[in-house]
Amino acid sequence: MEDLAQSTPTQAEYAERAELARAELTSALGSAPSPEAEAKARALLERLGGAAHSPRAAA
């Protein structure tokens, strides 16, 4: 359990990663993603992550 806790990023680490991702997208695309685009991407990632843990994904 301790290993899991140590390997799970903190909220601050997640925020730092998000900022780095925004900076990379801004550099690649020439503009920052809109809040709406970020929300859509976040929802997609959550659905994909949930699908990996659903019983149907294992079948």
N, C-alpha and C positions, 0 to 999 in steps of 0.2 A: 504494500500500500504506500509505503514511504517513497519507493521508486516512482510510482505513478504521480504522486503529489509533486515530486521534484521535477518530473519531466513535463508537467502540464504548465503551459505559459500563464503568467499572471495577466491581469487586466491591463497593466501598464505595458507589458510585452506585446499583447495583442494590439493595443493602440499604436505602439511604435511600428509594428509590422504593417498596420493599415496605412499609416502615414508614408512609410517607404513605398508601399504599393501604389498609393496615389501619386507620389512623386515620379515613379517609373512610368505610370500611365500618362501623366502629364508630359513627360519627356517624349514618350513614344507617339502620343496622339496629338500633341501640341496644345491640349487643354485638359483640365481636370474633369473627371467624370462628375455628372450632376448628382445631387443627393438621390434623385429618383433612380438613376442608373446604379448607384451603389446599393440601394434598397433591393432592386431587382436581382442584382448579383448575389447579395447576401441571402435572399430567399431561395434562389436556385441552389446555392451551396448547402443551405440547411436541408432542402429537399433531397439533394444527392446524398448528403451525410445520413439522413434518416433512412433513405432507401438501402444503404449499405447495412443497416442494422435491422431491417424488417425481415420477417420470416420468408417472404417471397423472394428476397434477394439471395437467400441461401439455397433456394431450390434449383 
